[in-house]
């Protein structure tokens, strides 16, 4: 578990929530901004003019951000200390549910 592992985990936990917040901002504005890699060109997709493309893009970004956060937790599950924390949390939640 060297520097590269922690760099990946930290970058996942930084970019995942940012992408999720950005998708919520797109929902509130009603305009999705599609950026093209390597150029300054942007395409604005309005909710009223292209609803199917807008909703597919927003939902895809929201699901990708949630999957990134889940992937970060999967990476953290490989560490024995964090795995012990997970089992304690699950046990306490199960005790509260009873």
C-alpha positions as CSV (number, residue, x, y, z in Angstrom):
1,X,0.0,0.0,0.0
2,X,2.4,2.6,-1.2
3,X,2.0,6.2,-2.4
4,X,0.3,5.2,-5.7
5,X,-2.5,3.3,-3.9
6,X,-3.2,6.3,-1.6
7,X,-3.0,8.7,-4.5
8,X,-5.7,6.8,-6.3
9,X,-8.0,6.5,-3.3
10,X,-7.7,10.2,-2.5
11,X,-8.2,11.3,-6.1
12,X,-11.4,9.1,-6.2
13,X,-12.7,10.6,-3.0
14,X,-12.0,14.1,-4.3
15,X,-13.4,13.8,-7.8
16,X,-16.4,11.6,-7.0
17,X,-18.3,14.0,-4.7
18,X,-17.3,16.9,-7.0
19,X,-18.9,15.2,-10.0
20,X,-22.0,14.4,-7.9
21,X,-22.4,18.1,-6.9
22,X,-21.9,19.1,-10.5
23,X,-24.7,16.9,-11.6
24,X,-27.0,18.4,-8.9
25,X,-26.1,21.8,-10.2
26,X,-27.0,20.7,-13.7
27,X,-30.3,19.5,-12.4
28,X,-31.1,22.8,-10.7
29,X,-30.1,24.9,-13.7
30,X,-31.8,22.8,-16.4
31,X,-28.8,23.1,-18.7
32,X,-26.2,20.3,-19.1
33,X,-22.8,21.5,-20.3
34,X,-21.0,18.9,-22.5
35,X,-17.3,19.7,-22.9
36,X,-15.2,18.3,-25.6
37,X,-11.7,16.9,-24.7
38,X,-8.8,19.0,-26.0
39,X,-10.8,21.9,-27.2
40,X,-12.5,25.0,-25.7
41,X,-15.8,24.1,-27.4
42,X,-18.8,23.5,-25.2
43,X,-22.3,22.2,-26.1
44,X,-25.2,23.3,-23.9
45,X,-28.1,20.9,-23.7
46,X,-31.3,22.5,-22.5
47,X,-33.9,20.5,-20.7
48,X,-36.7,21.9,-22.7
49,X,-35.2,21.4,-26.2
50,X,-33.5,18.0,-25.8
51,X,-35.1,16.3,-22.7
52,X,-34.0,12.8,-23.5
53,X,-30.3,13.7,-24.1
54,X,-30.4,16.0,-21.0
55,X,-31.7,13.4,-18.6
56,X,-29.5,10.6,-20.0
57,X,-26.4,12.8,-19.6
58,X,-27.3,14.0,-16.0
59,X,-28.2,10.5,-14.9
60,X,-25.1,9.0,-16.4
61,X,-22.9,11.6,-14.7
62,X,-24.7,11.1,-11.3
63,X,-24.3,7.3,-11.5
64,X,-20.7,7.5,-12.5
65,X,-19.9,9.7,-9.6
66,X,-21.7,7.4,-7.2
67,X,-19.8,4.4,-8.7
68,X,-16.5,6.3,-8.2
69,X,-17.3,6.8,-4.5
70,X,-18.2,3.1,-4.2
71,X,-15.0,2.1,-5.9
72,X,-13.1,4.2,-3.4
73,X,-14.7,2.3,-0.5
74,X,-13.9,-1.0,-2.2
75,X,-10.3,0.0,-2.4
76,X,-10.4,0.9,1.3
77,X,-11.9,-2.4,2.1
78,X,-8.5,-4.0,1.3
79,X,-6.9,-2.4,4.4
80,X,-7.4,-4.6,7.5
81,X,-8.0,-1.6,9.9
82,X,-10.8,-0.2,7.7
83,X,-12.3,-3.6,7.2
84,X,-12.4,-3.9,11.0
85,X,-14.2,-0.5,11.2
86,X,-16.8,-1.8,8.6
87,X,-17.6,-4.9,10.6
88,X,-18.0,-2.8,13.8
89,X,-20.3,-0.3,12.0
90,X,-22.4,-3.2,10.5
91,X,-22.6,-4.8,13.9
92,X,-23.8,-1.6,15.6
93,X,-26.4,-0.9,12.9
94,X,-27.7,-4.5,13.2
95,X,-27.9,-4.0,17.0
96,X,-29.8,-0.8,16.6
97,X,-32.2,-2.4,14.1
98,X,-33.2,-5.1,16.6
